Amino acid sequence: MDVLVCIKRVPAVGASIQLSADATAVDTRHLGFTIGPHEECAVEEAVRIADRTGGSAGVLTVGPPEADEQLRYAMSMGADHAVRVEAPVADPDPEVTAAAVVGALPDLRPYDLVLFGEASADAGHAQVGFRVAAALGRPVVGGVKGIEVDEGRVRLERHVPDGVEVHEAPLPAVAAVLEGLNLPRYPTIKGRLRAKKAPVRVLDGPAVTGGLRTLRLRHRPEARAETVVLGRGAAAAPAVADVLAELGMVR
């Protein structure tokens, strides 16, 4: 079974995020780059499916040449091959990205399953996978935290407040997965060396420029902890008991 994972180069968010002078973009001069946790789980799942079925696991991104770094990371995890589609703009919106993916697929091998992260780690639009599925006329399920494939069909599970939803669809299909689908592996030294030498296929991107325009970015308000004094000595016992009861720790 052949599986393709679509990934995105995003800033690593372990440090404070700074904005550009006009507040329309993230200042990435002092940031590293990575792929999001949802997409990392998607790569791991694709590799597992390929191993079980004797198929292949490919990765694709829409972006600049620097995004080859993220493609090679995915290959160091076990992906077999990588494709980068040139982006017509610096930061393509979901419309452009989806058009680039759809335009690239006819030039690639036919994939039984195309996986996306539920949302990118930077913009978080959560649209690309669904736009691609709609353009291809394929079934799609989002919020996936369980995948099983068998005899031309895929079984997709998603967690909901009342339990688990189970969806079955014929292949080829599309799924948007969530972090927690699996535990991604750490790349081995052998895997990193293989990925460093592996070729990255480059395709031209679409001419469309998309319909979204960034007006301004803002930092979200910082969460501030507030300390509440419940009392002093034995007089504080009733208030402490009430707090523990609210937390469900006592009855």
C-alpha positions as CSV (number, residue, x, y, z in Angstrom):
1,M,0.0,0.0,0.0
2,D,1.4,3.4,-1.0
3,V,0.9,6.3,1.5
4,L,1.7,10.0,1.0
5,V,2.1,12.4,3.9
6,C,1.9,16.2,3.2
7,I,4.0,18.2,5.7
8,K,4.8,21.9,6.2
9,R,8.0,23.7,7.3
10,V,7.1,25.6,10.4
11,P,9.1,27.6,13.0
12,A,10.1,25.7,16.1
13,V,8.1,27.2,18.9
14,G,10.4,26.4,21.9
15,A,11.3,30.1,22.2
16,S,9.5,33.4,22.3
17,I,8.0,34.2,18.9
18,Q,8.9,37.7,17.5
19,L,7.0,39.5,14.8
20,S,8.3,41.5,11.9
21,A,8.4,45.3,12.1
22,D,5.0,45.6,10.3
23,A,3.5,42.7,12.3
24,T,2.5,40.8,9.2
25,A,4.9,37.9,9.6
26,V,6.9,35.9,12.1
27,D,10.5,37.0,12.4
28,T,12.3,33.7,11.8
29,R,15.9,35.1,11.8
30,H,16.7,33.4,15.1
31,L,14.3,30.4,14.9
32,G,14.9,26.8,13.9
33,F,12.4,25.0,11.8
34,T,10.6,21.7,12.1
35,I,7.3,19.9,11.2
36,G,4.3,19.9,13.5
37,P,3.4,17.1,15.9
38,H,0.3,16.1,14.0
39,E,2.4,15.7,10.8
40,E,5.1,13.8,12.6
41,C,2.5,11.3,13.7
42,A,1.3,11.1,10.1
43,V,4.8,10.3,8.9
44,E,5.2,7.6,11.6
45,E,1.8,6.0,10.6
46,A,2.7,6.0,6.9
47,V,5.9,4.2,7.6
48,R,4.2,1.6,9.7
49,I,1.5,1.0,7.1
50,A,4.1,0.7,4.4
51,D,6.1,-1.8,6.5
52,R,3.0,-3.9,7.2
53,T,1.7,-4.0,3.6
54,G,5.0,-4.0,1.7
55,G,4.2,-0.6,0.2
56,S,5.8,2.8,0.2
57,A,5.7,6.0,2.4
58,G,6.3,9.3,0.6
59,V,6.4,12.8,1.9
60,L,5.5,16.0,0.1
61,T,5.7,19.7,1.0
62,V,4.9,23.0,-0.7
63,G,7.6,25.5,0.0
64,P,11.0,26.9,-0.6
65,P,14.3,24.9,-1.1
66,E,14.9,25.3,2.7
67,A,12.0,22.9,3.2
68,D,14.2,20.1,2.0
69,E,15.4,19.9,5.6
70,Q,12.0,18.8,6.8
71,L,11.6,16.4,4.0
72,R,14.9,14.8,4.9
73,Y,13.9,14.6,8.5
74,A,10.8,12.7,7.4
75,M,12.9,10.3,5.3
76,S,15.2,9.8,8.3
77,M,12.1,8.5,10.1
78,G,11.6,5.9,7.4
79,A,9.9,7.6,4.5
80,D,11.0,6.2,1.1
81,H,10.9,9.2,-1.1
82,A,10.3,13.0,-1.0
83,V,8.7,15.6,-3.3
84,R,8.9,19.4,-2.9
85,V,6.5,21.6,-4.9
86,E,7.7,25.1,-5.5
87,A,5.4,27.7,-3.8
88,P,4.4,30.6,-6.0
89,V,4.4,32.9,-2.9
90,A,6.5,33.0,0.3
91,D,3.8,31.8,2.7
92,P,1.1,30.1,0.6
93,D,-2.4,30.0,2.1
94,P,-4.6,26.9,2.2
95,E,-6.0,27.5,-1.3
96,V,-2.6,27.7,-2.9
97,T,-1.2,24.8,-0.9
98,A,-4.1,22.5,-1.8
99,A,-3.9,23.5,-5.5
100,A,-0.2,22.7,-5.4
101,V,-0.8,19.3,-3.9
102,V,-3.6,18.4,-6.3
103,G,-1.5,19.6,-9.3
104,A,1.4,17.5,-8.2
105,L,-0.4,14.2,-7.7
106,P,-0.9,13.3,-11.4
107,D,3.0,13.4,-11.8
108,L,3.5,11.0,-8.9
109,R,2.6,7.3,-8.3
110,P,-1.0,6.6,-7.4
111,Y,-1.4,6.8,-3.6
112,D,-4.0,4.7,-1.8
113,L,-4.0,7.0,1.2
114,V,-3.0,10.7,1.6
115,L,-2.4,11.9,5.1
116,F,-2.3,15.4,6.5
117,G,-1.8,16.8,10.0
118,E,-5.1,18.1,11.4
119,A,-3.7,21.6,11.3
120,S,-0.3,23.2,10.7
121,A,1.6,24.2,13.8
122,D,1.9,27.8,12.8
123,A,-1.3,29.1,11.0
124,G,-3.6,26.3,12.1
125,H,-6.0,26.7,9.2
126,A,-7.0,23.0,9.2
127,Q,-8.2,23.3,5.6
128,V,-5.6,21.8,3.2
129,G,-6.5,18.1,3.6
130,F,-10.2,18.8,3.1
131,R,-9.6,21.0,0.1
132,V,-7.5,18.3,-1.5
133,A,-10.1,15.6,-0.8
134,A,-12.8,17.8,-2.3
135,A,-10.8,18.5,-5.4
136,L,-10.0,14.8,-5.9
137,G,-13.5,13.6,-5.0
138,R,-12.1,11.3,-2.3
139,P,-13.6,10.5,1.1
140,V,-12.0,12.3,4.0
141,V,-12.1,12.2,7.8
142,G,-10.5,14.7,10.2
143,G,-9.4,14.4,13.8
144,V,-8.2,10.8,13.2
145,K,-6.5,9.0,16.1
146,G,-6.7,5.4,14.7
147,I,-6.1,3.9,11.2
148,E,-6.6,0.4,10.0
149,V,-6.4,-0.7,6.4
150,D,-7.7,-3.9,4.9
151,E,-8.7,-5.2,1.5
152,G,-9.2,-1.9,-0.3
153,R,-10.8,-0.1,2.6
154,V,-9.6,2.1,5.5
155,R,-11.1,2.2,9.0
156,L,-10.6,5.6,10.7
157,E,-11.3,6.4,14.4
158,R,-11.8,9.8,15.9
159,H,-12.4,10.6,19.6
160,V,-15.5,12.5,20.5
161,P,-16.9,13.5,24.0
162,D,-19.2,10.5,24.1
163,G,-16.7,7.9,23.0
164,V,-15.1,7.0,19.6
165,E,-16.5,7.4,16.1
166,V,-15.6,4.8,13.6
167,H,-15.7,5.6,9.8
168,E,-15.0,3.2,7.0
169,A,-14.2,4.4,3.5
170,P,-13.0,2.8,0.2
171,L,-9.5,3.5,-1.0
172,P,-8.1,5.9,-2.2
173,A,-8.9,8.2,0.7
174,V,-7.7,11.2,2.6
175,A,-7.3,11.6,6.4
176,A,-6.2,14.4,8.7
177,V,-4.6,13.0,11.8
178,L,-4.1,14.3,15.3
179,E,-1.1,14.1,17.6
180,G,-1.5,11.0,19.8
181,L,-2.3,8.7,16.8
182,N,1.0,7.0,17.7
183,L,4.4,7.6,19.2
184,P,6.8,8.8,16.5
185,R,10.2,7.2,16.4
186,Y,13.5,9.0,16.8
187,P,15.5,9.0,13.6
188,T,18.6,6.6,13.8
189,I,22.0,7.6,12.6
190,K,21.6,5.2,9.7
191,G,18.3,6.8,8.8
192,R,19.8,10.3,8.9
193,L,22.7,9.3,6.7
194,R,20.4,7.7,4.2
195,A,18.1,10.7,4.2
196,K,21.1,13.1,3.7
197,K,22.0,11.3,0.4
198,A,18.4,10.7,-0.8
199,P,17.2,12.8,-3.7
200,V,14.3,15.2,-3.4
201,R,12.1,15.5,-6.4
202,V,11.2,19.1,-7.2
203,L,8.0,20.1,-9.2
204,D,6.8,23.4,-10.4
205,G,3.9,24.9,-8.3
206,P,0.6,26.4,-9.5
207,A,0.2,29.9,-10.8
208,V,-2.6,30.7,-8.4
209,T,-1.9,33.2,-5.6
210,G,-4.8,32.4,-3.2
211,G,-7.5,34.4,-1.7
212,L,-6.2,35.2,1.9
213,R,-4.2,38.2,2.8
214,T,-2.6,38.7,6.2
215,L,-3.5,42.1,7.7
216,R,-1.8,41.8,11.1
217,L,-0.5,39.2,13.6
218,R,-0.9,39.6,17.3
219,H,0.5,37.8,20.3
220,R,-2.2,36.1,22.4
221,P,-2.6,37.5,25.9
222,E,-0.2,35.9,28.4
223,A,-1.7,33.7,31.0
224,R,-1.1,35.0,34.4
225,A,-1.2,32.8,37.5
226,E,-3.2,34.3,40.4
227,T,-2.6,33.2,44.0
228,V,-5.6,33.1,46.2
229,V,-5.1,32.8,50.0
230,L,-7.7,30.5,51.4
231,G,-7.0,31.3,55.0
232,R,-4.5,30.6,57.7
233,G,-4.2,27.7,60.0
234,A,-7.2,25.6,60.9
235,A,-9.5,28.3,59.6
236,A,-8.5,27.5,56.0
237,A,-9.6,23.8,56.3
238,P,-13.2,24.3,55.0
239,A,-12.0,26.3,52.0
240,V,-9.3,23.7,51.1
241,A,-11.9,21.0,51.3
242,D,-14.2,22.9,49.0
243,V,-11.3,23.3,46.4
244,L,-10.5,19.5,46.6
245,A,-14.1,18.7,46.1
246,E,-14.3,20.9,43.0
247,L,-11.3,19.1,41.6
248,G,-12.9,15.8,42.2
249,M,-10.2,14.6,44.6
250,V,-12.6,14.1,47.5
251,R,-16.2,13.4,48.0
